[in-house]
Amino acid sequence: MKYFGTDGFRGRAGKVLTAEHAFKIGRYLGWYYGKEKKAKIVIGKDTRISSYMYENALAAGITSSGTDAYLLHVTTTPCVSYITRVENFDCGIMISASHNPFHDNGIKLMNGIGEKMNDDLLEDIEKYIDGLMEELPFATEDKIGKTIDFYSGRNRYIGYLTSLATQSFENRSVALDCSNGSAWMIAPAVFTALGAKCNIINNTPDGTNVNMDCGSTHIEGLCKYVRENNLDVGFAFDGDADRCLAVDELGNVINGDVIMYICAKHMKEQGSLPSNTVVTTIMSNFGLYKALDKLGIGYEKTAVGDRFVYENMKENNHLIGGEQSGHIIFRKFAHTGDGLITAIMLMSVMIDTQLPLSILAQNCRMYPQVLKNVVVDDKDATLADEAVKASVDECTAELGENGRVLLRKSGTEPLLRVMAEAGTETECSKFVDRIIDAMKVNNHLVSIK
């Protein structure tokens, strides 16, 4: 598609993604859902300065097409998903560029049950944006839609989150890095309600500091904070709080792969993993697969993107899946990744087992990983090149059960990503460079980024 990727319409605010784009998206959605009834659409946003612009433009488009727009204001992506589903909205919209810098923004669209919108409808929206269909009628007189403040939806979501914990978090010292983003009010409210001793950092958004040297993409600050203050655990969210990474009591990062290992192991022991399977993307670490093998837990591998993880989970009735980045889906509780649910689930394992996070994580050892981005003349031709395929096969055979190599296309750039996981970083580099050298045989290699 031209505008919408696996995670919405995203780009530089005011340049790639404009207020006019937002207005037209609102116009189409308001018309589409309001063709046969009085429809209602809910909108949430993160803390970026441009999010207010898009909120107003979307609401104007929606109401001018005759549909009511409900504003959750600053909230998380999973909150919009949850509220869309339980409050019977026709559609949910989240304004956020997730973990990107503040100068980017995005528009994520959800269907009436809080799942990502289907591609057919997104393609129709793109046609309308580009003027490839007839102009839509404007609502007039009493048919014009209303814009309604809907703070209560956010409070319902907070109540839902607190209901998921089976035990109090009392006497647990927890650091929450809110990334100056969507979690800045919700995360402290939830963990305080659950009884935790909360230590909050990066919770002063100013419109331009979201994800700036903080949150799940810059977790080193949280590592230092947990270690220096002798806390039990730390959680770092991204800009829209659909991701969560953790820090153990020693200040070590617990990434999404390790979180999935800990939670899946506990779920199996509790009899709550009926499919005995974890859904990952092809980029999950080899160490996760080795650890799951030892537990007798199966796994599926999907293309990169939480959308593909969720689709696999739904189709095969799996209950846990996600990405190394911390975008983890607990399908019993949510239709999208939810950083706060991830944090609650991990805390619950710590309390149930009475074990510190470092001990819970110790049997899931992450293998060293080296990844290089390679510019090539033709991605498909390079992947089909016999010399390249032979090199991948040789590296795979040489590594055996002690690692792996992966060669895949970038979805947005003329790049191939070459990745190796092995016992040492030196070994990883050796295998990556061997595959890159094979690209030179028939002059496919342009440069290495």
C-alpha positions, -999 to +999 in steps of 0.1 A: +000+000+000+010+036-006+004+051+029-005+024+054+022+000+065+019-028+091+015-003+118-006+025+103+002+057+083+035+070+097+060+096+088+074+131+094+046+152+108+035+180+085+055+166+056+048+129+050+017+129+072-003+161+070-034+175+087-052+172+053-044+134+053-060+131+087-090+151+077-096+129+047-091+097+067-117+110+091-140+120+063-139+085+047-143+066+080-172+088+091-189+083+058-182+045+056-194+036+091-223+061+090-239+050+057-267+031+073-268+043+109-255+069+134-220+057+139-194+066+165-156+065+164-132+068+193-098+086+191-068+085+213-034+102+210+001+102+225+019+133+238+036+145+206+030+182+198+015+172+165-010+148+179-034+176+188-034+188+152-043+153+140-069+148+166-087+180+156-084+172+119-097+136+123-126+148+145-135+175+119-135+149+091-155+124+111-182+148+122-185+165+088-194+131+074-221+127+100-205+104+126-198+112+162-161+115+174-153+105+210-120+118+223-100+098+249-073+124+247-038+112+258-039+075+262-023+043+250-028+023+218-041-007+237-065+015+256-081+026+223-082-011+212-099-021+245-124+007+246-133+002+209-142-034+217-160-031+250-179+002+243-191-010+209-175+017+188-175+012+150-138+021+147-109+031+168-081+055+159-048+060+177-025+090+168+011+079+175+044+071+159+051+046+188+088+045+195+098+071+168+111+106+177+087+134+183+089+149+149+072+118+134+036+108+139+012+082+128-024+072+125-033+036+135-068+023+125-087-004+143-119-023+135-149-026+158-133-053+180-100-035+185-080-054+159-059-038+131-081-027+102-083-050+072-063-041+041-093-037+017-107-008+037-072+008+041-068+006+003-102+024-002-091+051+022-059+055+002-079+059-030-100+086-014-069+104-001-055+104-037-088+116-053-094+083-071-131+082-061-160+105-061-162+132-035-182+122-004-213+141+007-210+164+037-235+161+065-258+190+070-282+204+096-289+179+124-270+151+106-236+167+114-217+147+140-207+157+175-173+157+192-176+143+227-150+142+255-146+106+267-122+107+296-143+080+313-132+055+287-096+059+299-107+053+335-126+022+325-093+009+309-074+016+341-100-003+361-097-032+337-059-034+340-060-034+378-085-063+377-060-085+359-036-088+388-044-118+409-024-106+439-014-072+454+020-057+445+023-045+480+059-040+493+074-043+458+095-014+447+090-007+410+105+018+386+083+030+357+099+047+328+070+063+310+090+076+281+073+110+284+046+093+264+011+078+267+019+059+299+028+090+319-005+091+338-019+056+333+011+035+344+015+052+378-023+050+384-024+013+378+007+003+398-002+026+427-037+011+428-021-024+429-001-014+460+034-011+445+060+014+458+063+034+426+093+053+414+084+072+383+108+086+357+103+104+324+067+114+331+069+151+322+059+152+285+063+186+268+053+176+233+089+172+220+106+149+245+087+116+239+112+087+236+141+112+240+169+092+257+143+073+277+118+045+275+121+011+259+144+024+231+169+039+255+166+017+285+201+023+299+188+051+321+163+028+337+190+001+343+211+026+362+181+039+381+170+005+393+206-005+403+214+027+421+181+027+441+181-010+449+146-016+434+129-049+427+122-043+391+118-017+364+095-014+334+102+008+303+074+017+279+075+033+245+056+064+232+022+047+229+028+020+256+021-010+234+057-022+242+074-030+275+109-041+284+119-049+319+150-045+341+158-070+368+170-061+403+206-062+392+201-037+365+201-061+336+177-057+306+150-084+302+139-081+266+107-093+249+121-128+242+130-134+278+097-120+290+078-144+267+100-173+280+092-164+317+055-159+311+051-190+289+069-212+313+047-200+342+015-203+321+024-239+313+031-247+349-003-231+358-021-251+331-030-219+312-011-225+280-035-250+262-018-248+228+017-252+244+030-227+218+046-193+217+043-172+186+074-152+176+087-134+146+117-147+126+138-121+145+134-136+179+167-147+194+180-183+189+184-185+227+146-182+232+140-213+209+167-233+227+151-224+261+116-233+249+129-266+235+141-275+270+107-267+285+089-288+258+071-256+246+065-253+209+068-221+188+056-205+156+077-180+135+060-152+116+071-124+094+083-093+113+054-072+127+030-076+155+001-078+130+015-111+117+020-124+153-016-116+162-030-131+130-012-164+137-024-164+173-060-158+164-060-184+136-044-211+157-058-201+191-024-194+207-024-172+239+010-156+240+032-141+213+053-111+204+086-095+195+120-091+211+112-053+211+087-059+239+056-058+218+039-088+235+003-100+231-016-118+258-046-127+237-068-137+266-067-101+277-061-080+246-062-078+209-030-060+206+004-057+223-001-039+257+030-028+276+010-024+309-005-059+306+030-072+300+043-055+331+014-068+352+019-104+339+056-103+347+050-089+381+024-116+388+050-143+379+075-127+403+049-127+431+035-162+424+070-178+424+085-155+451+116-153+428+136-123+417+135-115+380+172-124+375+165-159+386+134-163+365+154-152+335+186-172+340+177-202+319+170-182+288+204-171+275+204-146+246+229-155+219+252-128+206+237-113+175+252-093+146+230-076+120+242-056+090+220-038+065+232-043+029+222-021-001+219-043-032+210-037-068+179-060-067+166-076-035+148-105-051+176-113-076+201-113-047+180-136-027+177-160-057+214-159-065+229-194-063+261-182-047+242-163-020+219-193-013+249-216-011+266-194+014+235-193+036+232-231+034+269-235+043+267-212+073+236-229+085+252-263+083+283-252+100+264-236+129+241-266+133+224-264+167+247-237+180+233-207+161+216-196+129+218-171+101+190-151+085+188-132+053+156-111+047+143-081+028+136-048+043+099-039+036+106-002+031+141+002+018+163-013-010+181-033+017+187-069+027+192-075+064+219-101+071+219-115+107+237-142+125+234-156+160+262-177+175+283-184+206+304-152+203+301-119+185+332-127+165+316-159+152+285-139+142+305-113+123+323-141+105+291-157+092+275-123+083+306-112+063+307-146+045+272-141+032+279-105+022+310-116+003+288-141-016+267-111-028+298-097-045+303-128-068+276-116-093+279-079-084+248-075-064+264-057-035+262-019-036+272-009-001+270-018+036+252+006+058 
